[in-house]
Amino acid sequence: MAVGIVFGLWKRDLIAWGICWAWAAAACADAARYIADATQGRLALLGAGPDAMGDWERLFGPEHWDKLFLADAWAHNVRTWGLVIWFAALGLTLVGIARNAKGFREAEGPRTGGREPSARPSGPLVPVAPEDMWR
């Protein structure tokens, strides 16, 4: 999320900010799944044996906080914050796309817009013969 804020405030790139926050929201969703699994231990952990405890089970267990009963509430809160962050990321990305589209339209300028062109030929335009076209 901090990288997204850097993109948004320092670089003024709302699309990059939104993408970073969408990535953070996905990380929250994954973390919530593992936090909720702390009481059951059903998710397979890489490199762990059949009796190995997960990280969240250790944190909420008697070795650290001794609050295993709070794992579901924490998982719910992390999932909710992930959803809020996801919608904020979606909004940032859509606003960034709209601003970029508006900037591109303004950069093109009016096609005719009632203004006279600023470039004028220096003399009369003379047609070129087809055989002299590529000389």
N, C-alpha and C positions, 0 to 999 in steps of 0.2 A: 504494500500500500504506500510505503514511503517513496518508492521509485515512481509510482504513479503521480504522487504529489509533486515530485521534482519535475516530471514531464509537464504537468499542468501549470505549475506556477513559474518555473524557470524557463522552460522551452515553449510554453503556451501551445502545447499540442494536446488538445482534448481527446483525440482519438487514441493516442498512446496512453493517456491517463486512464481512459475507459478500459482499454485492453489489460493494463496492469491490474486494475481493480477487479476485472472479470476473472483474472487468474487468481487473485486473492480470494474471491468468492468461491471458486472451485476448490481451493485449498481448505477453506472453511467447511465446505460440504464433506470433503474427505476426512477432515479431522473430526467432524461431528460423528461420522460413522464409527470411527475408532474409539471415540470417547464413549459412545453408547455401548460399545462392545466390552467395555471394561468390566462390567458385572457378569457377562456370560462367557467371554473368551472363545467365541466361535470363529472369529476371523483368523486366517492363517497368517503367521508372521514369518517373514523370510529369515532363514538361518536359525530358527528357534526349534527346539525339540518339542515333544508333545506336552511336557509339563511346564514349558516356559511361560512366563507372565508377559503381557504386553506393557508398553510404556505407560499408558493411561491407567492400567490396572495397578501398576507400581505406585504411580503418583497418588491415586485415590485410595490405595490400600494402606494397610497398617504400617508399612515401612516409612511413609511420608506423611500424608495428611490424615489418614484414617477416616476418610469421608466417602467411602465407596458408594453410599446411598445417594450422593449428589451427582453421580456420573450422568444419569439420564437428564437431570435439569441442566447441567452444563452442556450436554450434547444438544439439547433443545435450543439453548441460548446461542451457541455457536452456529447452529443451522439457521436460526432466525437472522443473526447478524450477517451470515453469508448471503441470505436472500436479499436483505436490505442493500448490501454492498453490490450485489448483482444488478439490482434495479438502478442503483446510482451509476454503475458502470455503463449500463445500457443507455441511460439518459445522457451521460457525458459523451458517449460515442455518437449518438444521434445528433446532439447539438454540434459536435465537432464536424460531422458530415454536412449538416445544414450550413454551418459557417463557411466551410470550404467551398461548397457549391455556390453560395452567395458571392464569395470572393472571386471565384472563377467567372461568374457572370459579370461582375463589376470590372474585372480585368479585360474582358473582351470589349467592353465599351459598347456604345450604341452603333448599330449597323449604319443607319443613315441619320436618325435622330434629329434631322433638321439642321445639322451643323454642316458648314462647308469643310471639305477636306483640307488639311493643312499643307499637303504636298501638291505642288503645281508643276506641270511640265515647263521646262525652260524655253522651249520653242515649239513650233508646230510638229505634230506627230506625222511622220512620213511612213507609208506602208513599205514593208520590206518584201522584196521579190522572193519566191520560194527557193531559188538557187542560192541566194545570199543569206538565207535564214541561218545557216550553221557555220558561217565563216567567223 
